[in-house]
Amino acid sequence: MLPVRLLLVLSVICLSVGCRPKKPPLVNTINYSEELAPGQLALRKISPAEYPTFSLRQSNPADLTKSIDHSIQYLNRASSKTFYPYLDITHDRAKASLLALRETIAGSSMGVSDEEFSRTIADKFEVYQSIGGRDPQTGDFTNRVLFTAYCTPIYDASVTKTGPYLYPLYKRPADLVSDPISGEVAGRRTEEGSLVPYYSRQQIEQEGVLAGQEIVWLKSKLDVYIITIQGSARLQLPGGEMLEIGYAGANGLEYVSPGRQMVDDGKITKEQLSLRGLKAYFANHPEEQDRYLSMNPRYVFFAETAGGPYGSLNVPVTEMASIATDKSVYPRAMPAFLDAPVVDQAGTPLPYRGFMMDQDTGGAIRAAGRTDIYMGIGPAAEARSGQQLNPGALYYVALKPEHIETYLQQMDTTGDH
């Protein structure tokens, strides 16, 4: 089962509805979360006149190169061929695109002007743009994408239920059935051999249906919830050891937003719809955690990992160099270019333009209008990612067909893997 990265933001869907029950709805808000029609893809090829101004100045070249290498590692696996071609991008073209971008970055100094870098990209690559979310008034796609973020949190935990460690996370259960290539969940195999939907979050957490299959125990129900949304964590054990856990499967049920219901119920305002706001609310109202958090039936299972965190391509994700999208409509491992506000450590949205690799899947992302940025490990990354909620534009680049063979021969010569 391939791991799936789940976004931290507990609800952004309230952007498309009124944030108080008695207020009129926001009728002109882009529907970022609308699912595409079966067979429809998120990207369209654009003309050179529509190309953005590419930039390298806000990227960390070392991290970006590392992320590119992880994508190449994925595409060198035979199983990756299952997901190509994507539009006119063949599997060979995808690999060659990564090699060409890595060479382009290595040959460009950090001081290169955006204009010069853009010319280099336009000379070598064709550009595709996300159709984004749909305007509910016109019915047209807007080319606007909502950028949220996720991270790998660090919490205290214990491998046994003791003292304050009362709230468990669970291993992947033996009766969970999923496709070994796509990771799609088929359901729960019963003792009679039939398949039924897997247990919901409420059944798992409040009815104890998986008792005995705990992997670790935490101090807080909300910490447990956040880890199941994020899909990975680093856990500080009482003896000082750091335990790394990662995604080992999910129950296959669709994400439902507790935060949206809390806004509609008047528990929090739209402005409080962030990790910080939710933590503050539940700190004052712990009795409401079960009610709201169980509204999301989706649940994630874990295994001990090392060297991660890993994305759904089963390669490590890299801080500010990896993104998560819906892999049924976006191409796996390809280079993406973001042109959108990204929050700094203080939560201030600042203009951002840079490349990141599409290496992960957002469990709550089911549309062309959503993208999740990986922001790193620990408390600072957690605080920052919980405040990222800004629309922008998303592009992908693919090497021009006439250059493909040159780079594939380079791969054969250098033994890239």
C-alpha positions as CSV (number, residue, x, y, z in Angstrom):
1,M,0.0,0.0,0.0
2,L,1.4,3.3,-1.0
3,P,1.5,6.0,1.8
4,V,-0.9,8.9,1.5
5,R,-0.1,12.3,2.9
6,L,-3.1,13.9,4.6
7,L,-3.4,17.7,4.9
8,L,-3.4,19.4,8.2
9,V,-6.0,22.1,7.6
10,L,-9.1,20.7,9.2
11,S,-11.4,22.7,6.9
12,V,-11.1,25.1,4.0
13,I,-14.4,24.1,2.5
14,C,-16.1,26.9,4.4
15,L,-14.6,29.3,1.8
16,S,-17.5,28.2,-0.4
17,V,-20.3,28.6,2.1
18,G,-21.6,31.2,4.6
19,C,-19.5,31.1,7.8
20,R,-22.5,31.8,10.0
21,P,-25.8,29.9,9.5
22,K,-27.9,33.1,9.4
23,K,-25.6,35.0,7.0
24,P,-26.2,34.9,3.3
25,P,-23.9,32.5,1.4
26,L,-20.8,33.7,-0.4
27,V,-22.2,33.3,-3.9
28,N,-19.1,34.3,-5.9
29,T,-16.5,32.1,-4.2
30,I,-14.5,29.7,-6.3
31,N,-15.3,26.0,-5.7
32,Y,-11.8,24.7,-5.1
33,S,-12.9,21.3,-3.9
34,E,-15.2,20.3,-6.7
35,E,-14.3,16.9,-8.1
36,L,-13.6,16.7,-11.8
37,A,-15.7,14.6,-14.1
38,P,-14.5,11.0,-14.6
39,G,-11.5,11.0,-17.0
40,Q,-11.0,14.7,-16.8
41,L,-7.4,15.8,-15.9
42,A,-6.3,18.9,-14.0
43,L,-3.8,20.3,-16.5
44,R,-4.0,21.9,-19.9
45,K,-1.1,22.8,-22.2
46,I,-0.7,26.6,-22.6
47,S,1.0,28.7,-25.2
48,P,4.3,30.5,-24.6
49,A,2.4,33.8,-24.3
50,E,0.7,32.4,-21.2
51,Y,3.9,31.2,-19.5
52,P,4.5,32.6,-16.0
53,T,7.8,34.4,-15.0
54,F,9.8,31.5,-13.7
55,S,12.2,32.1,-10.8
56,L,14.8,30.2,-8.9
57,R,15.6,32.9,-6.3
58,Q,13.2,31.7,-3.6
59,S,14.2,28.0,-3.9
60,N,16.9,26.2,-2.0
61,P,18.8,24.6,-4.9
62,A,20.2,21.7,-2.7
63,D,16.7,20.8,-1.4
64,L,15.2,21.2,-4.9
65,T,17.8,18.9,-6.4
66,K,17.3,16.3,-3.7
67,S,13.6,16.4,-4.3
68,I,14.1,16.0,-8.1
69,D,16.3,12.9,-7.3
70,H,13.5,11.4,-5.2
71,S,11.1,11.8,-8.2
72,I,13.7,10.2,-10.5
73,Q,14.0,7.3,-8.0
74,Y,10.2,6.8,-8.2
75,L,10.1,6.9,-12.0
76,N,12.8,4.3,-12.1
77,R,10.4,1.8,-10.6
78,A,8.5,-0.4,-13.0
79,S,5.2,0.2,-11.1
80,S,5.4,4.0,-12.0
81,K,4.7,3.2,-15.7
82,T,1.1,2.3,-14.7
83,F,0.3,6.0,-14.3
84,Y,1.6,7.2,-17.7
85,P,1.0,8.6,-20.2
86,Y,-0.6,11.7,-18.7
87,L,-2.0,13.8,-21.5
88,D,0.9,13.8,-24.0
89,I,3.5,13.2,-21.3
90,T,4.9,9.7,-21.6
91,H,6.8,7.9,-18.9
92,D,10.1,8.5,-20.7
93,R,9.3,12.1,-21.1
94,A,8.6,12.5,-17.4
95,K,12.0,11.0,-16.5
96,A,13.8,13.2,-19.1
97,S,12.0,16.3,-17.8
98,L,13.4,15.7,-14.3
99,L,16.9,15.2,-15.6
100,A,16.7,18.3,-17.7
101,L,15.4,20.4,-14.8
102,R,18.1,19.1,-12.5
103,E,20.7,20.1,-15.1
104,T,19.1,23.5,-15.6
105,I,19.1,24.2,-11.9
106,A,22.8,23.1,-11.6
107,G,23.8,25.4,-14.4
108,S,21.9,28.4,-13.0
109,S,23.3,30.6,-10.2
110,M,21.1,31.9,-7.5
111,G,21.7,35.4,-8.9
112,V,20.3,34.5,-12.3
113,S,17.5,37.0,-13.3
114,D,14.0,35.8,-13.5
115,E,13.9,36.9,-17.2
116,E,17.0,34.8,-18.1
117,F,15.8,31.8,-16.1
118,S,12.4,32.0,-17.8
119,R,14.0,32.1,-21.2
120,T,16.0,28.9,-20.3
121,I,12.8,27.2,-19.2
122,A,10.9,28.2,-22.3
123,D,13.7,27.0,-24.6
124,K,13.7,23.5,-23.1
125,F,10.2,22.8,-21.8
126,E,6.5,23.0,-22.6
127,V,4.3,24.3,-19.9
128,Y,0.9,23.1,-18.5
129,Q,-1.4,25.0,-16.2
130,S,-3.9,23.7,-13.7
131,I,-7.5,24.5,-14.6
132,G,-8.0,25.1,-10.9
133,G,-11.4,25.6,-9.2
134,R,-14.6,26.4,-10.9
135,D,-16.5,29.8,-10.7
136,P,-20.0,28.8,-9.5
137,Q,-21.6,31.8,-11.3
138,T,-20.1,31.2,-14.8
139,G,-19.4,27.5,-14.5
140,D,-15.9,28.1,-15.9
141,F,-12.6,26.9,-14.5
142,T,-10.6,29.8,-13.1
143,N,-6.9,28.6,-13.2
144,R,-6.9,29.4,-9.5
145,V,-5.7,26.8,-7.0
146,L,-6.0,27.0,-3.2
147,F,-2.7,26.3,-1.6
148,T,-2.8,24.8,1.9
149,A,0.1,23.1,3.7
150,Y,1.1,20.1,5.9
151,C,4.0,19.0,8.1
152,T,5.4,16.3,10.3
153,P,4.6,17.1,13.9
154,I,6.6,16.1,16.9
155,Y,4.7,15.0,20.0
156,D,5.4,13.1,23.2
157,A,4.3,9.5,23.2
158,S,4.7,6.1,24.7
159,V,4.6,2.6,23.3
160,T,2.6,1.4,26.3
161,K,-0.6,2.8,27.8
162,T,0.8,4.5,31.0
163,G,0.3,7.7,33.0
164,P,-0.9,10.5,30.7
165,Y,-0.5,8.4,27.6
166,L,-4.1,7.4,27.1
167,Y,-5.0,7.9,23.4
168,P,-3.8,5.4,20.8
169,L,-2.8,5.3,17.2
170,Y,-3.2,2.0,15.4
171,K,-1.2,-0.3,13.2
172,R,-2.5,-1.4,9.8
173,P,-5.1,-4.1,10.5
174,A,-4.8,-7.4,8.8
175,D,-8.4,-7.3,7.5
176,L,-7.9,-4.1,5.6
177,V,-7.9,-4.8,1.8
178,S,-6.4,-2.4,-0.7
179,D,-4.9,-2.4,-4.2
180,P,-1.1,-3.0,-3.9
181,I,-0.3,-0.5,-6.8
182,S,-2.8,2.3,-6.5
183,G,-3.4,2.0,-2.8
184,E,-7.2,2.3,-3.3
185,V,-9.1,0.7,-0.4
186,A,-11.5,-2.1,-1.2
187,G,-12.8,-2.5,2.4
188,R,-12.7,-5.0,5.3
189,R,-12.5,-8.7,4.7
190,T,-14.9,-10.4,7.1
191,E,-14.4,-13.9,8.5
192,E,-16.9,-15.1,5.9
193,G,-14.7,-13.7,3.2
194,S,-16.9,-10.9,2.0
195,L,-15.8,-7.2,1.6
196,V,-17.6,-4.5,3.6
197,P,-16.8,-0.9,4.3
198,Y,-14.0,-0.4,6.9
199,Y,-14.7,0.9,10.4
200,S,-15.1,4.6,10.7
201,R,-13.1,6.9,13.0
202,Q,-15.9,6.8,15.6
203,Q,-16.0,3.0,15.7
204,I,-12.2,2.8,15.9
205,E,-11.7,5.5,18.6
206,Q,-14.9,5.3,20.6
207,E,-16.0,1.7,20.3
208,G,-12.6,0.0,20.5
209,V,-13.0,-2.2,17.5
210,L,-9.2,-2.4,17.0
211,A,-8.2,-2.9,20.6
212,G,-4.9,-4.7,20.9
213,Q,-3.5,-3.2,17.6
214,E,-2.2,0.0,19.1
215,I,1.2,1.1,17.8
216,V,1.7,4.1,20.2
217,W,-0.2,6.1,22.8
218,L,-0.4,10.0,23.1
219,K,-1.4,12.5,25.7
220,S,-4.1,14.2,23.6
221,K,-7.0,13.2,21.4
222,L,-6.3,16.2,19.3
223,D,-2.7,15.2,18.8
224,V,-4.0,11.8,17.6
225,Y,-6.4,13.5,15.2
226,I,-3.7,15.8,13.8
227,I,-1.3,12.8,13.2
228,T,-4.0,10.9,11.3
229,I,-4.6,14.0,9.2
230,Q,-0.9,14.5,8.5
231,G,-0.1,10.9,7.9
232,S,3.3,10.9,9.8
233,A,4.9,12.1,13.0
234,R,8.1,12.0,15.0
235,L,7.3,10.9,18.6
236,Q,9.5,11.6,21.6
237,L,9.4,8.6,23.9
238,P,9.8,8.8,27.7
239,G,13.3,7.3,27.6
240,G,14.5,9.9,25.1
241,E,14.2,7.8,21.9
242,M,12.7,9.4,18.9
243,L,10.2,7.1,17.1
244,E,9.3,7.9,13.5
245,I,5.9,6.7,12.2
246,G,4.5,6.9,8.8
247,Y,1.4,6.1,6.8
248,A,0.5,2.4,6.5
249,G,-3.0,2.6,5.0
250,A,-6.3,4.2,5.6
251,N,-9.9,3.0,6.1
252,G,-11.0,4.3,2.7
253,L,-13.7,6.6,3.9
254,E,-14.0,10.1,2.5
255,Y,-12.7,13.1,4.5
256,V,-15.4,15.2,6.2
257,S,-14.5,18.6,7.7
258,P,-15.1,19.1,11.4
259,G,-13.9,22.7,11.1
260,R,-16.6,23.6,8.6
261,Q,-19.3,22.3,11.0
262,M,-17.7,24.2,13.9
263,V,-17.9,27.4,11.9
264,D,-21.5,26.7,10.9
265,D,-22.4,26.0,14.6
266,G,-20.9,29.3,15.6
267,K,-18.2,27.6,17.8
268,I,-15.3,29.4,15.9
269,T,-15.2,32.1,13.3
270,K,-13.8,31.7,9.8
271,E,-10.7,33.7,11.0
272,Q,-10.1,31.1,13.8
273,L,-10.2,28.2,11.3
274,S,-6.5,27.2,11.8
275,L,-4.7,24.7,13.8
276,R,-4.0,27.4,16.4
277,G,-7.6,28.3,16.6
278,L,-8.8,24.7,16.9
279,K,-6.3,23.9,19.6
280,A,-7.4,27.0,21.6
281,Y,-11.1,26.0,21.3
282,F,-10.6,22.4,22.3
283,A,-8.4,23.4,25.2
284,N,-11.4,25.3,26.6
285,H,-14.0,22.8,25.5
286,P,-12.4,19.3,25.7
287,E,-15.9,17.8,26.0
288,E,-16.6,18.7,22.4
289,Q,-13.6,16.9,20.8
290,D,-15.4,13.6,20.4
291,R,-18.4,15.1,18.8
292,Y,-16.6,17.2,16.2
293,L,-13.5,15.1,15.5
294,S,-15.6,12.0,14.9
295,M,-17.5,13.8,12.2
296,N,-14.5,12.9,10.0
297,P,-14.9,9.2,9.4
298,R,-11.5,8.9,7.6
299,Y,-8.8,7.2,9.7
300,V,-5.1,6.4,9.0
301,F,-3.0,3.5,10.2
302,F,0.7,3.7,10.9
303,A,4.0,1.7,10.9
304,E,7.4,2.5,12.2
305,T,9.5,4.2,9.5
306,A,13.0,5.6,9.1
307,G,14.4,8.2,6.8
308,G,11.1,9.9,6.1
309,P,8.7,11.4,6.1
310,Y,7.5,9.7,2.9
311,G,4.9,10.7,0.4
312,S,2.5,8.6,-1.5
313,L,5.2,7.8,-4.1
314,N,7.1,6.1,-1.3
315,V,10.0,8.5,-1.5
316,P,10.9,11.2,1.1
317,V,9.2,14.5,0.8
318,T,11.4,17.6,1.2
319,E,10.6,20.9,3.0
320,M,9.3,23.6,0.6
321,A,10.2,21.3,-2.4
322,S,7.4,18.8,-2.3
323,I,3.6,19.1,-2.8
324,A,0.6,16.9,-2.5
325,T,-2.2,16.7,-5.0
326,D,-5.0,14.5,-6.1
327,K,-3.1,11.8,-8.0
328,S,-6.2,10.8,-10.1
329,V,-6.0,14.2,-11.9
330,Y,-2.3,15.3,-11.5
331,P,0.8,13.6,-12.8
332,R,3.0,11.8,-10.4
333,A,6.6,12.9,-9.6
334,M,6.5,15.8,-12.2
335,P,8.0,19.3,-11.6
336,A,5.4,21.8,-10.6
337,F,5.9,25.6,-10.4
338,L,3.9,27.6,-7.8
339,D,3.0,31.2,-8.1
340,A,1.1,32.0,-5.0
341,P,1.3,33.7,-1.6
342,V,3.0,31.5,1.0
343,V,3.0,32.3,4.7
344,D,6.2,33.0,6.6
345,Q,6.9,31.9,10.2
346,A,4.7,34.8,11.5
347,G,1.8,33.7,9.3
348,T,2.1,36.6,6.9
349,P,1.3,35.7,3.2
350,L,4.2,36.7,1.0
351,P,4.6,36.3,-2.8
352,Y,6.2,33.0,-3.7
353,R,7.4,31.6,-7.1
354,G,9.4,28.4,-7.2
355,F,9.5,24.8,-8.3
356,M,8.4,21.8,-6.2
357,M,8.0,18.2,-7.0
358,D,4.5,16.5,-7.0
359,Q,5.3,13.6,-4.7
360,D,2.4,13.1,-2.4
361,T,-1.4,12.7,-2.2
362,G,-3.7,14.7,0.0
363,G,-6.3,12.6,1.7
364,A,-8.7,15.5,1.8
365,I,-7.8,16.7,-1.7
366,R,-10.1,15.4,-4.4
367,A,-9.9,18.2,-7.0
368,A,-7.9,20.2,-9.5
369,G,-8.4,23.3,-7.2
370,R,-6.3,22.1,-4.3
371,T,-2.6,21.7,-3.6
372,D,-0.8,21.0,-0.3
373,I,2.8,22.3,0.4
374,Y,5.1,20.3,2.6
375,M,6.6,22.7,5.2
376,G,8.9,20.4,7.2
377,I,9.2,18.9,10.7
378,G,8.4,20.1,14.2
379,P,6.5,22.9,16.0
380,A,7.6,25.8,13.7
381,A,6.5,23.9,10.6
382,E,3.3,22.9,12.3
383,A,2.5,26.5,13.2
384,R,3.4,27.8,9.8
385,S,1.5,25.1,7.8
386,G,-1.6,25.6,9.9
387,Q,-1.9,29.2,8.6
388,Q,-1.3,28.5,4.9
389,L,-4.6,29.2,3.0
390,N,-4.0,31.2,-0.1
391,P,-5.0,30.9,-3.8
392,G,-2.6,31.2,-6.7
393,A,-1.6,29.5,-9.9
394,L,0.0,26.1,-10.5
395,Y,2.0,25.1,-13.5
396,Y,3.9,21.9,-14.6
397,V,6.8,21.7,-17.1
398,A,7.6,18.8,-19.4
399,L,10.7,18.6,-21.6
400,K,10.1,19.3,-25.3
401,P,9.8,16.0,-27.2
402,E,12.8,16.7,-29.4
403,H,15.1,16.7,-26.4
404,I,13.9,13.5,-24.7
405,E,16.3,11.0,-26.2
406,T,19.3,13.1,-25.3
407,Y,18.5,13.0,-21.6
408,L,17.5,9.4,-21.6
409,Q,20.8,8.5,-23.1
410,Q,22.4,10.6,-20.3
411,M,20.5,8.5,-17.8
412,D,21.8,5.3,-19.4
413,T,25.4,6.6,-19.3
414,T,25.4,8.0,-15.8
415,G,23.3,5.2,-14.3
416,D,20.9,7.6,-12.5
417,H,18.7,5.8,-10.1
